[in-house]
């Protein structure tokens, strides 16, 4: 346990940030899972709408440095290619 007040405050703040980041990441994973299920079920029109949401959430996560921007770009191209193949 930290001794100094600033360390205690930063520990509390780190916890809040970690919980907030976890919410964003789990929401992103749920969106991606829903998208892949739509593609595998051959529901192309719904998958296109979901792809827009996936792209947006990937961009937001990269902007907040939750994932690397190149990782977001890689995933975006991968999921768009998945839709083209379907």
N, C-alpha and C positions, 0 to 999 in steps of 0.2 A: 504494500500500500504506500502511495506517495506521501511524503511528509510536508512538502510545501503547498501553499494554497494554489499557486498557479498550476502545479502538477495535478492537483485534485480537480481543478476546473477543466483542465485540458482532457483529463480522463473522462469526465462527464460528457464533454463535448464530443470526444471521439466515439463514445457509446451512441450518442444521438445520431451522429453522422453515419456510423456503421449500420444502424437500424434503417435509416432512410435509404442508404445505398442498397441494402438487402431487399427492400420493398421494390425498388426500381429494377433490380436484376431479376427477381422472381417474376415480376410482371412481364419483363422482356421474354423470359423463358416460356411463360405460359402462352404468350402471343405467338412465338415461334412454333410451339408445339401444335397450337390450333391451326396455324398455317400449313404445316406439314401434313396434318390429318386431312385437311381440305384437299390438298394436292393429291394425296394418295387415294382419296375417295373420288377423284376426277370431278370435283365441283369447281370448275375453272373460274366462273364469274365471281363466286364468293372468295376464291383464293386470290384473285386480283385485288379485291378490296382489302383483304387481309394483308397482302404484300405491302401495300401502301403504309399500313399501320406498323408493320415490322420494320420497314425502312426508316420510318420516323422515329421509332423507339431506339433503333440502333444508332441513329445519328445523335439523339439526345444523350444516350449512354456514353458515346464517344466524346461529346462536347463536355460532359461532366467528368471525364477521365475515369469512368468506371471500366471501360474497355479501351484498348488502344484504337486509334483512328484507322490504322491499317487493318486491324482485325475486323472492325465494323465494315470496312470496304470489302474485305474478303467475304464476309458472311452475306452482304448484300448481293454481290455478284453470284454467289453460290445459290441463294434462294431464288433469284430471278432466273437463273439457268434451270433450276428445278421446275419452275413453272413452264418454261419454254419446252422442256422435254415432255411434259404431261399433255 
